Amino acid sequence: QVQLVESGGGLVQPGGSLRLSCRASGSIFSIYAMGWYRQAPGKQRELAAAFTSGPTTNYADSVKGRFTISSDNTKNTVYLQMNSLKPEDTAVYYCNADIDTVLVGGRVRQGYWGQGTQVTVSS
């Protein structure tokens, strides 16, 4: 019903930059929030940045000043601009969205996950 399609991951040198994109598509009535989580090997998944209606943004302390989350509401797309990347930023990054989706006879609010995109910061 709803799909989150991510792009922008890859291999980058320390100090470099990447921009991740996540586009939501499908029978969407409303998007309440979108965010980026990341999971490094041997670690729990953590919230990196989130964007909610208002707008409101939240960042993990470890990425403040380096990452910027933004959105294009006309395209149902959220971006994560990652600058000054460090090896410790290496992780699989997952897009997450809280969405009202349209069903026959009504709508339902549900969380969705993207497939994840690998970000590797290495020289």
Disulfide bonds with the S-S distance in Angstrom:
Cys22-Cys95 2.12
